[in-house]
Amino acid sequence: MAGLIKREDIDEVRQRTDIKEVVDGYVTLKGAGIGSYKGLCPFHDERSPSFHIRPQVGTYHCFGCGESGDVISFVQKMDHTSFSETVEKLAARIGFELHYEDGGSGPRREDVGKRQRLLDAHKIAAEFFRDQLLTVEGAEGRKFLQGRGFSREAADQFGVGYAPQGWDGLLKHLRGRGFTDAELKLTGMFSTGGNSSQERLYDRFRGRLMWPIRDIAGDTIGFGARKLYETDQGPKYLNTPETSLYKKSQVLYGIDLAKRSISKERQLVVVEGYTDVMACHLAGVQTAVATCGTAFGADHIKVARRLLSDDGTGGEVIFTFDGDAAGQKAALRAFEEDQRFVAQTYVAVEPTGADPCDLRQQRGDAAVRELIASRRPLFEFAIRVSLKRHDLNTVEGRVAALREAAPVLAQIRDAAIRPGYVRELAGWLGMPVEDVSRAVGGAAKRGAASGQSVPRSSGSLSSGSASSGSDGADIVSGGLGVARPDPRDPVAAMERQALEVALQQPAVLDESSWEMFSQARFSAPAYLAVHEAIRAVGIGRAVDPVAWVEAVRQEVPEPLRALVSELAVALIPASSEQALTKYCQDILARLFELQITRVKAEKMGELQRLDSTSDPAKFQQLNRELMELEMRRRALRADN
C-alpha cells in the first residue's frame, strides 16, 4: 500500500543531494565568493546573472525574480513533477531507499505520476529500437548509417535505433512491460485506427531509423525517425507529435551531450539535422545541436542563453544553413531573433551547399571544423542576402537595397564595428558613406521609437548588489503587512548581515555568542520574524547546515520563506576562510555592541528618572549594571 514518504527520509534526501550538481544540469554556474555560485536564472529571462546557490546550506535564490527554495523545489519547478515524484527521483539518484508512513511501500505502478510513466515508456522504447538495429531487419538502418560515415560506436553514442516494419512491434513490447493502452496513447509513439467503438493502437514509427530526442537532463522525451524504404509513403522525417513531454519549440536535439561543452566553450552551434549533429560531435565540434522540425525560436534561445551564461561577457552562437534559398530563408528567420542574444551571432555556410554530414563524408573531420571556423557575422549575411534581391545596376535598385539594409546595420549592437559596416555597405552599393550613415541613423531612431531593443531582465528587486533589497518593496502579502527593510538604514543593514552569518555560518556562534544572539532585539519586522524563527529552531539544529536552513525556512510564515533563502545565499564579502571567520565575528560583535548600547540607553533613562535619595539601593544597582555593560562593550571592541 502506498503512503506518505517519512519526514526523516525527505530530510535525508535533501541533505545528501548536492544542489550544485543538480542545478549544473540546467544552469551554467560560476564561482561567486567562498562557497557560493551564480548563473542566469532558469525561471526568468535576464542578461546578468542574479541566480545564486550556496551548496553548503542547500539553498538557491534569484535576486531578480525572487524564486527560491531547496533542491527539491528546484527540481519540482524545472521538471514539473509533484513533491513525492521529485523526492523519489532524487532518492534514486543517490541510491537511497525511501520508507513510507503506515507501512506503505511507495506508490503502486498505477499511482506513479504520469510524467515518470511517460519517461519510463520512452526509455524502454529507446532500448527496444537500439536492440532492433542489430537484428537482420535492422540491416537497412545499419547500411544507411555506414553510408553516412557513422560507425557502430557512433550509433551507440547517440542511441540510434531501428523501428521494425510491423504494425505492433513496439506496442507489444511496452504492453508486455506493464503499460496500459491509456498510458501509451499519451506517449506520442502510437497512432489510432478503426472506429470509435473498436479503436486500436498501432506503432507510429515503422521501418525507420530512430534517433532518441532527450531533454537537457538526459531523459528521452521523443523520437525523430528517418524513412528507409521507398514503399514508405510518409514524410522523409517523422517526429514525435506534441505531448506533455515533447514540446518542439523548446527541444534541441543533442543538448544533453552538448550542454557541458556549450558552457565551457561559451559557444553554441545550431545545425539542421540529426546526422549533422552527429557529424559535428564526431568531428570535434561538440557544441552542436539541432531543432526538431521547427525554426530556432524564442524558447530555444532561453535554453541556449542559460547554458552560454549570456550576460555580455562573451560567447557566440553559430548557425549553419544550406546555401540554397531555404537555407537563406532560415538564416533570415534566425536574424529576426538575433536581438534576444547578448552573445555575438554568426552564420557558417559551405560554398558548395554541403551540410556538416556531407562535408565530413567528402572531406573528413577537419573540413567540418573549418566550416565552423569560417563563420561570419549573421548581420553581414543578412545584408548580403537582402542586396541580392535588388538590381544594383539601377539607382532605384540601390536606393531600395539601402532602405532594406539600413535597419539591419542599425541593429548591430557593437557601436565600434557599426561604422566599418556602414563603409562596407557604401562600397557594395557604390553610394557616398554619408548617405548610408544617414540612412542607418534614421533606421536606428525609428527602431528606438518603435521599442526595438535587446530584451532586458524584468522583475528585479534591486539594481544594486545581490545582497540588497529595494526600498520599501513588499516582501509579503496577504495582510501580514511586512515590508522589505530599507537597505540604507544602517541598523537594518547590520541586522541583515547578522542573520546572513547565523544562517550561513552557524558554527561561528559558540554557546555564549548564541545566548547573546538569542537575546538581541531586531527592529526591522521582517528580520525580527526570521530571528524569532532561528530562536525557535534552536542552534542545536545547526549541526547540518542544509537541515538548519530548511528548519528555519519552515518556521517562518510562508511569505517570508523566500527571504530566508535570500539570506542563506547572499554573498559574504570574504576571499579566504580566515577572512570569512573574521568577517562573521565582526558582524556579530557589532550586533552585540548595538544590543549593549540599546540596553545602556534604557538603563540610563531609568537612572535619570530615579530619585537617588528615595531608593539608593536601586540607584547603586543601575550604576553597577551600566558599568558592567560598558565593560562588556569595551571587551567586544578589544576582541575585534
Protein Blocks (a to p, Z undefined) as FASTA:
>chain_A
ZZdddfklmmmmmmmpcfklmmmmmpccddebehiacdddfkbccfbdcbdcdfknopac
dfknopacdfklmmmmmnopafklmmmmmmmmnopacddeehiabjafklpcfklmmmmm
mmmmmmmmmmmmmmmklmmmmmmmmmnopafklmmmnopacddfbfklmmmmmmmnopaf
klmmmnopaccedjfklgccddfbghiacdddddfkopafbdcdddfbfklmbdfbdcdd
ddfklcfklgcghklmmmmmmmmnopacddfbfklmmmmmmnopakbccdehiacdfklm
mmmmmmnopnhpaccddddddfbfklmmmmmmmmmmmmmpmbdcdddddfklpafklmmm
mnojklmmmmmmmpccfklmmmmmmmmmpcfkbfklmmmmmmmmmmmmmmpmblmlmmmm
mmmmmmmnopafklmmmmmmmmmmmmmmnopacdddehiabfbdfkbccehiafbghhno
pacddfklmklmmmmmmmmmmmmmmmlpcfklmmmmmmpccfblklmmmmmmmmmnopkl
mmpmmlmmmmmmmmpcfklmmmmmmmmmoccddfbfklmmmmmmmmmmmmmmmmmmmmmm
mmmmmmmmpcfklmmmlmmmmmmmmmmmmmmmmmmmmmZZ
